[in-house]
Amino acid sequence: YFSRAIPNAGQKELWFEEVKNIPDEAVRTCYGHVTDLDNMPRNLPAAIKAGWSIWKRLNPGRIIRTMEPCDSCNSTGILWLRDPKTRQQWVERCGECKNYDRHFGVNTDVRTRTRAAAEAEGLEVWPKKQVNEAWTPSGETVEQMAERIGERVPF
């Protein structure tokens, strides 16, 4: 379309990995966004994602955000994990519900783990099931963070 060289198979595969979760019904908007540009974008997946953002703004009723109740992650679909020995922190998908998949698609590299498995490995899991036990990703309790409002929060 822009009189550029045809991309090789490896490049197409890399591009596809970036945009594979965009639904078919948004393709026309994405294509229109790319072809309306004056030049071929240097980052084609970013341009396609910009078209996807336009489609979502134009079709808010088509975006489904239903969530099933889940006590393990408070229905977020996400578990924040921390190794108390190394204090390393990371995020994994909740293995007890599908709420994460509804927001971010099923084709993701983010690991899945259940709360029970994480706790059995000695990891700290947030959100806690009871609010008064809440652990935050910074390692402070909610009460400690509340006392420091207005100060820089350590991360």
C-alpha positions as CSV (number, residue, x, y, z in Angstrom):
1,Y,0.0,0.0,0.0
2,F,2.8,2.4,0.9
3,S,5.2,1.1,-1.8
4,R,7.4,-0.6,0.8
5,A,9.2,-4.0,0.6
6,I,7.0,-6.9,1.5
7,P,7.8,-8.0,5.1
8,N,9.4,-11.4,5.6
9,A,7.7,-14.3,7.5
10,G,9.6,-13.6,10.7
11,Q,8.6,-10.0,10.8
12,K,4.9,-10.9,10.1
13,E,5.0,-13.4,13.0
14,L,6.4,-10.8,15.4
15,W,3.7,-8.3,14.3
16,F,1.0,-10.9,14.7
17,E,2.1,-11.7,18.3
18,E,1.5,-8.0,19.2
19,V,-2.0,-7.8,17.7
20,K,-3.5,-11.3,17.9
21,N,-6.0,-10.4,20.6
22,I,-7.7,-7.7,18.5
23,P,-11.2,-9.1,17.5
24,D,-12.1,-9.5,13.8
25,E,-14.8,-6.9,14.0
26,A,-12.2,-4.2,14.7
27,V,-10.0,-5.0,11.7
28,R,-11.7,-2.5,9.3
29,T,-11.1,0.4,11.8
30,C,-7.5,-0.7,12.4
31,Y,-6.9,-1.0,8.6
32,G,-8.5,2.4,8.0
33,H,-6.4,4.0,10.7
34,V,-3.1,2.7,9.2
35,T,-4.0,3.6,5.6
36,D,-5.1,7.1,6.6
37,L,-1.5,7.8,7.7
38,D,0.7,9.7,5.3
39,N,3.6,7.2,5.6
40,M,4.0,3.6,6.5
41,P,4.4,3.5,10.2
42,R,7.8,2.4,11.5
43,N,6.0,0.5,14.3
44,L,3.0,-1.2,12.5
45,P,1.7,-3.0,15.6
46,A,1.5,0.3,17.5
47,A,-0.5,1.8,14.6
48,I,-2.8,-1.2,14.6
49,K,-3.3,-0.9,18.4
50,A,-4.1,2.8,17.9
51,G,-6.8,1.7,15.5
52,W,-8.1,-0.8,18.1
53,S,-8.2,2.0,20.7
54,I,-10.3,4.1,18.2
55,W,-12.7,1.2,17.7
56,K,-13.1,0.7,21.4
57,R,-14.0,4.4,21.9
58,L,-16.5,4.2,19.1
59,N,-18.0,0.9,20.3
60,P,-18.1,1.0,24.1
61,G,-21.1,-1.3,24.2
62,R,-19.2,-4.1,22.4
63,I,-16.6,-4.3,25.2
64,I,-17.8,-6.9,27.7
65,R,-16.5,-6.6,31.2
66,T,-18.3,-9.3,33.2
67,M,-16.5,-10.9,36.1
68,E,-17.3,-14.0,38.1
69,P,-17.0,-13.8,41.9
70,C,-13.7,-15.1,43.2
71,D,-12.6,-15.0,46.8
72,S,-9.0,-15.8,45.9
73,C,-8.3,-12.6,44.0
74,N,-11.3,-10.5,45.0
75,S,-12.6,-10.9,41.5
76,T,-9.7,-9.0,39.9
77,G,-8.2,-12.1,38.2
78,I,-4.8,-11.0,39.4
79,L,-2.6,-12.1,42.3
80,W,0.3,-9.9,43.4
81,L,3.0,-12.2,44.8
82,R,6.0,-11.5,46.9
83,D,8.8,-13.8,48.1
84,P,9.4,-12.8,51.7
85,K,13.0,-14.0,51.5
86,T,14.1,-12.0,48.5
87,R,11.3,-9.4,48.6
88,Q,10.9,-9.9,44.9
89,Q,7.4,-9.0,43.7
90,W,5.5,-10.0,40.6
91,V,2.0,-10.5,39.2
92,E,0.4,-13.7,38.0
93,R,-3.1,-14.7,36.8
94,C,-5.5,-16.1,39.3
95,G,-5.8,-19.8,38.6
96,E,-9.2,-20.1,40.2
97,C,-11.2,-17.8,37.9
98,K,-11.2,-16.5,34.3
99,N,-11.4,-12.8,35.2
100,Y,-7.9,-12.0,33.9
101,D,-8.6,-13.6,30.6
102,R,-11.8,-11.6,30.1
103,H,-9.7,-8.4,30.3
104,F,-6.4,-9.3,28.6
105,G,-7.2,-12.2,26.4
106,V,-6.1,-15.9,26.6
107,N,-2.9,-15.5,24.6
108,T,-0.6,-14.2,27.2
109,D,2.7,-15.1,28.7
110,V,1.7,-14.2,32.2
111,R,1.8,-17.3,34.4
112,T,-1.3,-18.7,36.2
113,R,-1.2,-19.9,39.8
114,T,-3.7,-20.6,42.5
115,R,-3.6,-18.8,45.8
116,A,-3.3,-22.1,47.6
117,A,-0.3,-23.1,45.4
118,A,1.4,-19.7,46.0
119,E,0.9,-19.9,49.8
120,A,2.1,-23.5,49.9
121,E,5.4,-22.3,48.3
122,G,5.7,-19.7,51.1
123,L,4.8,-16.7,48.9
124,E,2.8,-13.8,50.2
125,V,-0.3,-13.1,48.2
126,W,-2.2,-9.9,47.8
127,P,-5.1,-9.1,47.9
128,K,-5.6,-10.8,51.3
129,K,-8.9,-12.4,51.9
130,Q,-9.6,-10.1,54.9
131,V,-9.1,-6.3,54.5
132,N,-7.6,-5.8,57.9
133,E,-4.7,-8.1,56.9
134,A,-4.1,-6.2,53.6
135,W,-0.6,-6.3,52.3
136,T,0.3,-3.8,49.7
137,P,2.9,-4.3,46.9
138,S,5.3,-1.9,48.7
139,G,5.3,-4.3,51.7
140,E,3.5,-1.9,54.1
141,T,0.1,-2.4,55.5
142,V,-2.7,-0.2,54.4
143,E,-2.7,1.5,57.8
144,Q,1.0,2.3,57.5
145,M,0.5,3.8,54.0
146,A,-2.5,5.8,55.2
147,E,-0.3,7.4,57.9
148,R,2.2,8.5,55.3
149,I,-0.3,10.2,52.9
150,G,1.5,13.0,51.2
151,E,4.9,11.3,51.5
152,R,6.7,9.4,48.7
153,V,5.5,5.8,48.6
154,P,8.4,3.3,48.4
155,F,8.2,0.8,45.5
